[in-house]
Amino acid sequence: MRKSFANVVLAAVAAMRTKRQTRRNAKMLQHLSDAQLEDIGLKRADVWHLY
């Protein structure tokens, strides 16, 4: 029982870290110019659609 609870907690922590990194990536992309986004194959509308 204890081991499975620990696994749930670890999974929740991992999910929170992933979500935080995803938000960070989206914010970073949001600060790029339209030309920079186009250089990497994205449009401004894609930033929040992808994240």
Z-matrix of the N, CA and C atoms (Angstrom, degrees):
N
C 1 1.457
C 2 1.529 1 110.25
N 3 1.301 2 117.02 1 -44.36
C 4 1.453 3 121.54 2 -177.12
C 5 1.534 4 111.00 3 -64.52
N 6 1.323 5 116.20 4 -40.34
C 7 1.454 6 119.99 5 -178.50
C 8 1.528 7 111.08 6 -65.51
N 9 1.294 8 118.74 7 -40.19
C 10 1.456 9 120.91 8 -179.83
C 11 1.533 10 111.36 9 -68.47
N 12 1.330 11 117.59 10 -34.82
C 13 1.465 12 120.34 11 176.39
C 14 1.520 13 109.91 12 -65.45
N 15 1.314 14 116.62 13 -41.15
C 16 1.464 15 121.16 14 177.92
C 17 1.524 16 110.17 15 -62.06
N 18 1.308 17 117.01 16 -39.73
C 19 1.462 18 120.87 17 178.57
C 20 1.529 19 111.23 18 -64.13
N 21 1.314 20 116.72 19 -38.70
C 22 1.474 21 120.79 20 177.85
C 23 1.514 22 109.84 21 -64.94
N 24 1.311 23 116.91 22 -43.48
C 25 1.463 24 120.99 23 179.49
C 26 1.529 25 110.13 24 -63.98
N 27 1.308 26 117.41 25 -45.44
C 28 1.469 27 120.94 26 178.72
C 29 1.526 28 111.44 27 -62.03
N 30 1.305 29 116.93 28 -39.36
C 31 1.460 30 120.43 29 178.27
C 32 1.526 31 111.07 30 -66.12
N 33 1.318 32 116.87 31 -39.08
C 34 1.468 33 120.70 32 178.40
C 35 1.524 34 110.68 33 -65.68
N 36 1.304 35 117.27 34 -42.11
C 37 1.467 36 121.41 35 178.23
C 38 1.525 37 109.78 36 -63.66
N 39 1.314 38 117.52 37 -43.12
C 40 1.465 39 121.24 38 178.58
C 41 1.525 40 111.06 39 -62.58
N 42 1.320 41 116.90 40 -39.76
C 43 1.466 42 120.89 41 178.88
C 44 1.526 43 110.97 42 -65.64
N 45 1.327 44 117.34 43 -39.75
C 46 1.469 45 120.70 44 178.29
C 47 1.519 46 110.90 45 -65.46
N 48 1.330 47 117.09 46 -40.12
C 49 1.466 48 120.71 47 177.99
C 50 1.524 49 110.93 48 -64.23
N 51 1.309 50 116.51 49 -42.27
C 52 1.454 51 120.62 50 179.18
C 53 1.520 52 110.85 51 -63.30
N 54 1.321 53 116.65 52 -43.79
C 55 1.469 54 121.37 53 179.00
C 56 1.526 55 110.78 54 -62.18
N 57 1.318 56 116.95 55 -42.64
C 58 1.463 57 121.56 56 179.36
C 59 1.533 58 110.45 57 -62.91
N 60 1.325 59 116.84 58 -44.09
C 61 1.465 60 120.68 59 178.99
C 62 1.527 61 110.92 60 -64.63
N 63 1.320 62 116.83 61 -38.21
C 64 1.463 63 121.36 62 178.47
C 65 1.519 64 110.72 63 -62.75
N 66 1.333 65 116.83 64 -44.93
C 67 1.474 66 120.24 65 177.24
C 68 1.519 67 111.18 66 -62.38
N 69 1.329 68 116.61 67 -40.84
C 70 1.462 69 121.50 68 178.62
C 71 1.535 70 110.55 69 -61.20
N 72 1.318 71 116.22 70 -44.29
C 73 1.469 72 120.36 71 179.03
C 74 1.524 73 111.42 72 -62.72
N 75 1.321 74 116.73 73 -43.55
C 76 1.462 75 120.62 74 179.99
C 77 1.522 76 110.89 75 -63.43
N 78 1.327 77 117.11 76 -41.93
C 79 1.468 78 120.16 77 178.47
C 80 1.518 79 111.04 78 -64.32
N 81 1.324 80 116.73 79 -39.89
C 82 1.451 81 120.50 80 178.71
C 83 1.535 82 110.48 81 -62.49
N 84 1.320 83 116.23 82 -45.40
C 85 1.462 84 120.44 83 178.59
C 86 1.523 85 111.63 84 -64.76
N 87 1.312 86 116.75 85 -34.72
C 88 1.457 87 121.65 86 -179.31
C 89 1.528 88 111.14 87 -62.25
N 90 1.321 89 117.28 88 -28.15
C 91 1.463 90 121.36 89 -178.75
C 92 1.523 91 113.25 90 -82.83
N 93 1.319 92 117.57 91 -9.12
C 94 1.464 93 120.13 92 178.12
C 95 1.525 94 110.18 93 -76.50
N 96 1.307 95 115.49 94 153.72
C 97 1.466 96 120.00 95 176.76
C 98 1.527 97 109.12 96 -75.66
N 99 1.334 98 115.65 97 165.48
C 100 1.466 99 119.65 98 177.65
C 101 1.523 100 110.88 99 -60.20
N 102 1.336 101 116.52 100 -37.31
C 103 1.467 102 120.51 101 179.53
C 104 1.529 103 110.91 102 -65.71
N 105 1.328 104 116.82 103 -41.19
C 106 1.463 105 120.25 104 178.50
C 107 1.522 106 111.03 105 -65.79
N 108 1.317 107 116.28 106 -40.78
C 109 1.466 108 119.42 107 177.39
C 110 1.522 109 110.53 108 -63.10
N 111 1.322 110 116.14 109 -41.30
C 112 1.465 111 119.85 110 179.48
C 113 1.526 112 110.77 111 -62.88
N 114 1.334 113 116.81 112 -36.16
C 115 1.465 114 120.87 113 178.42
C 116 1.523 115 112.08 114 -59.89
N 117 1.310 116 117.11 115 -31.30
C 118 1.466 117 119.71 116 179.59
C 119 1.533 118 111.98 117 -101.06
N 120 1.331 119 115.54 118 12.12
C 121 1.459 120 119.87 119 173.34
C 122 1.512 121 115.39 120 83.04
N 123 1.332 122 117.48 121 23.34
C 124 1.463 123 120.95 122 -179.89
C 125 1.516 124 110.77 123 -122.02
N 126 1.310 125 114.75 124 159.00
C 127 1.461 126 122.17 125 169.90
C 128 1.518 127 106.95 126 -116.54
N 129 1.318 128 116.17 127 160.41
C 130 1.469 129 120.06 128 -176.56
C 131 1.532 130 111.30 129 -54.84
N 132 1.315 131 117.42 130 -40.18
C 133 1.468 132 120.53 131 -178.92
C 134 1.530 133 112.00 132 -65.39
N 135 1.337 134 116.44 133 -24.44
C 136 1.470 135 120.05 134 -179.43
C 137 1.520 136 112.36 135 -70.66
N 138 1.333 137 116.63 136 -26.99
C 139 1.469 138 119.43 137 -172.94
C 140 1.522 139 110.72 138 -57.72
N 141 1.319 140 118.47 139 -54.68
C 142 1.470 141 119.41 140 -177.54
C 143 1.518 142 111.49 141 -80.76
N 144 1.330 143 117.07 142 -22.72
C 145 1.468 144 119.08 143 176.04
C 146 1.528 145 110.41 144 -66.83
N 147 1.326 146 116.08 145 -39.67
C 148 1.464 147 120.29 146 179.88
C 149 1.512 148 112.36 147 -73.65
N 150 1.325 149 115.76 148 -32.41
C 151 1.457 150 119.92 149 -175.80
C 152 1.480 151 109.82 150 -109.48
